[in-house]
C-alpha cells in the first residue's frame, strides 16, 4: 500500500484512490483494513507509526481504530522466533537483535574533553536489528487517540484468557456476527514454538543437496547446543536485553491516561509489578 511510501514518493491522492477502491468492493458495509505495519515497522529502527497515523487521519478522518497490545517481553520473544524462522535474523536473542535507547552524548561533555563515545551512547543503535522504543505503547495509543475520534483498545492476553469477551466486543464494532468456528480456532491456535536444532539446520542448509551436511552436523550441533547451554540462553538473554524500567514507567503512563485498557490484569506481562 502507498501508505508506507517515503515522503518523497508519497501522494495523498493516490492513497485516497486506493482506499476508495477497497471501500467500493463492499458498498454500504463497514470495511476493515488490517496490517501490523499500521503501528510501524520495528526492524532496522524504522519507527514510522506517526507518519502512518497522520496520513490515515487525513484520508479517513472518521475511521475507527482498533489497537491490539501485547506485553513487551512476549511480543519481542515472538518476533525473534518469527524472524529467525524466515531467515531475517540468524543470531542469538541479545542486544544485536534489540537494543535499549542510549543516553546520548552531550555537547557540554565533549567541550569538557569527555569523549568516551561508543555505540551504547547512541539513542538508536544502528548495529541492532530493532529498538525497544518501538514497543512504547503509551505513545502509540496517544498518537491514534489524538488523531482519531474513536480508538478501541484490546489486549492479546485477553484473547488468550477470555476469547469470548474479545470476540463479542469485535462483533459489536463490526455490527456483524462472527462464525462460531472463530472462537474454536482462537482457542486452538498454537503460539510460535521454539526452533529445534533441525529447524535451525534447515534454515542454514535448505536444499536437498544439503541433506548430508545437515545429517553430519546434526549430532555435532546437538552436542554444542547442549554443552554450551544454547537452548537455555535465549530466555536469559531476553531478560537481560528487555528493559523493565523503560517499559514499566511507560505502561504506568498508559494506565493513568487509559485506565480501562486493562493491562493491570496482567502486571507481569506489562512490568507493572515492583
Secondary structure, DSSP 4 states (H G I P E B T S, - for coil): -GGGS-TTT--HHHHHHHHHHHHHTTTTS------GGGG---BTT---HHHHHHHHHHH-TT-EEEEEE--HHHHHHHHHHHHHHTTS--S-SSTTTEEPPP----HHHHHTT-----GGGSSS-TTSSEEGGGG-HHHHHHHHHHH-SEEEEEEHHHHHH-HHHHHHHHHHHHTSPPPHHHHHHHHHPPP-PPPPHHHHHHHHS-SGGGHHHHHHHHHHHHHHHHHTTHHHHHHHHHHHHS-HHHHHHHHHHHHHH-GGG-GGGGTTTTT---
